């Protein structure tokens, strides 16, 4: 599963450095599984291109010597407006797996989102001492779905994050070319033993367990079923955002699944401001897909996000450095964010949300505030 040259010894200076280190130690098919997107990966590339076209308008004479990055996300205290995104199969990249990432998130003071397809059960992740969100796929096995919701409530999860953009897995060409399959040691621990899927392709495994018929009526049932704040992950259309809020969603994640579902979908960052304009302050908005540094977090805040979910860089840090690597990556991100906020004249997260944004040519000006 691992091989290649040793990672460089110097401390990383950016989150992109972590990807280079991870590539050096991971088997090529595992690297491709994490790095890849669906189809021709146009949305994967467009996510980063949108951040590169989004320019902040700093304020001056603010008297800001040091910025305060602390906030709350879905009622959970956070050292910065960042939570670890839900991601499957952490033990693919390092034996520390989900428990190591959860402990690192706790040490960094940011929430950790446990995934339905995690390789370790929810109860192992709930005892790591941090703030826990639980991501739910709508399973064909409705009894298992109900039990997972009940377990998340019992273990003190702060929010239920229902993924709504995966009726089935997008066609991920890197995995198909590599013949990639989930090894037994990374199989999902939250599913029934017969559903674990070790040795099965990721798409085949998902098709076997995820119910593609999830609808708005199911959302109403979930809302009635749980007392937890309900967050929908995978919203890109303002009309969907409005309907979700009207049906009782407490939060939305503006996300194209990191470019891993519909290839050609709008970049998450371009969709963000239109959704904030539609829902106003009726719910919290988080953003994921393409976040690679503190300035990216600041851009998302300026466009109306309450915070972001950080995905691939966490796995790169885990692959190259285990739990300590993730701790270091989150520390680096907070350092970058604090510096960006101070240079932009934003003394705190609320002020960051009032910064102006300009789009370079190629972006849709109507999407910007």
ABEGO torsion letter per residue (X at the ends): XBEEBBBBABBBABAAAAAAAAAAABBAAAAAAAABBBEAGAAAAAAAAAAAABBBBBBBGAGBABBBABBBBGGBBBABBBBBBBBBGAAAABAAEAAAAAAAAAAAGBBBBBBAABABBAAAAAAAGBBBBBBBBBBABAAAAAAAAAAAAAAGBABBBBBAABABBBBBAAAAAAGBBBBAAABBAABBAAAAGBGBBAAAAAAAABBAABBAAAAAAAAAABABBBBBBGBABAAAAAAAAAAGBABBBBBAGGGABBBGBBBAAAAAAAAAAAAEAABBBBBBGGBAEAAAAAAAAAAGBAEBBBBAAAAAAAAAAEAAAAAAAAAAAAAAAAAAAAAAGBABAAAAAABBBBBBBGBBAAABX
